[in-house]
Amino acid sequence: MTRCKKCGKTGLFHRIEKDTGLCLSCNEDFAREGKDLTEKIVRAKKSAAEAKEPASIREKSKEVGRYGSYLIELHKRYNLEPSQELLDLIETYEDKR
């Protein structure tokens, strides 16, 4: 029997998502929290790209890094590996700080 990576629940009718290894409940919670953080990252990234002043670019770059770090922590709480794309994004924006 499979076991949820987050809550550890198992059972005959306890369904586990193949791609994440999380039960439906934990997967839904992860997706909701992850979506919110991803939207914040996208907004900060867009603002940084549109900014003209170096101070504003630095501030928005810090936001991308901060929200990215929160998203990595979320992955860790759910015992998931963050994507290389996320890690690269954070590294890129840390260079702009």
C-alpha positions as CSV (number, residue, x, y, z in Angstrom):
1,M,0.0,0.0,0.0
2,T,1.2,3.5,-0.8
3,R,1.6,6.1,1.9
4,C,1.1,9.9,1.6
5,K,4.5,11.7,1.8
6,K,3.0,14.5,4.0
7,C,0.4,13.1,6.4
8,G,1.5,9.4,6.2
9,K,-2.1,8.1,5.8
10,T,-2.5,4.8,4.0
11,G,-5.4,2.5,3.3
12,L,-7.2,0.5,0.7
13,F,-9.3,3.4,-0.5
14,H,-6.8,6.2,0.3
15,R,-5.8,7.5,-3.1
16,I,-2.3,8.9,-3.7
17,E,-1.4,11.2,-6.6
18,K,1.2,9.6,-8.8
19,D,3.2,12.7,-9.6
20,T,3.5,14.1,-6.1
21,G,3.1,11.0,-3.8
22,L,0.5,13.0,-1.8
23,C,-3.0,12.0,-0.8
24,L,-5.8,14.1,-2.4
25,S,-6.3,16.3,0.6
26,C,-2.6,17.1,1.0
27,N,-2.2,17.6,-2.8
28,E,-5.1,20.0,-2.8
29,D,-3.5,22.0,0.1
30,F,-0.1,22.1,-1.6
31,A,-1.6,23.2,-4.9
32,R,-3.6,26.0,-3.2
33,E,-0.6,27.4,-1.3
34,G,1.7,26.9,-4.2
35,K,-0.6,28.7,-6.6
36,D,-0.7,31.7,-4.3
37,L,3.0,31.9,-4.0
38,T,3.5,31.3,-7.7
39,E,1.2,34.2,-8.6
40,K,3.2,36.5,-6.2
41,I,6.4,35.5,-7.9
42,V,5.0,36.2,-11.4
43,R,3.7,39.6,-10.3
44,A,7.1,40.5,-8.7
45,K,8.9,39.3,-11.8
46,K,6.8,41.3,-14.1
47,S,7.2,44.4,-11.9
48,A,11.0,43.9,-11.9
49,A,11.0,43.7,-15.7
50,E,8.9,46.9,-16.0
51,A,10.9,48.9,-13.4
52,K,13.2,51.6,-14.6
53,E,15.0,52.6,-11.5
54,P,17.7,50.3,-10.1
55,A,16.3,50.6,-6.5
56,S,12.9,49.4,-7.7
57,I,14.5,46.6,-9.7
58,R,16.4,45.5,-6.6
59,E,13.3,45.6,-4.4
60,K,11.2,43.6,-6.9
61,S,14.1,41.1,-7.3
62,K,14.1,40.7,-3.5
63,E,10.4,39.9,-3.6
64,V,11.0,37.2,-6.2
65,G,13.7,35.7,-4.1
66,R,11.6,35.9,-0.9
67,Y,8.5,34.3,-2.4
68,G,10.7,31.7,-4.1
69,S,12.2,30.8,-0.8
70,Y,8.7,30.5,0.7
71,L,7.8,28.2,-2.2
72,I,10.9,26.0,-1.6
73,E,9.9,25.8,2.1
74,L,6.5,24.7,1.1
75,H,8.0,21.9,-1.0
76,K,10.1,20.8,1.9
77,R,7.0,20.8,4.2
78,Y,5.3,18.4,1.8
79,N,8.5,16.3,1.3
80,L,8.7,17.3,-2.4
81,E,11.7,18.3,-4.5
82,P,11.5,21.8,-5.9
83,S,11.9,22.0,-9.6
84,Q,15.2,23.1,-11.1
85,E,13.3,25.9,-12.9
86,L,12.4,27.4,-9.5
87,L,15.9,27.0,-8.1
88,D,17.3,28.7,-11.3
89,L,14.8,31.5,-11.1
90,I,15.7,32.3,-7.5
91,E,19.4,32.2,-8.3
92,T,18.9,34.6,-11.3
93,Y,17.0,37.1,-9.2
94,E,19.5,36.9,-6.3
95,D,22.2,38.0,-8.7
96,K,20.1,41.2,-9.4
97,R,20.0,42.2,-5.7
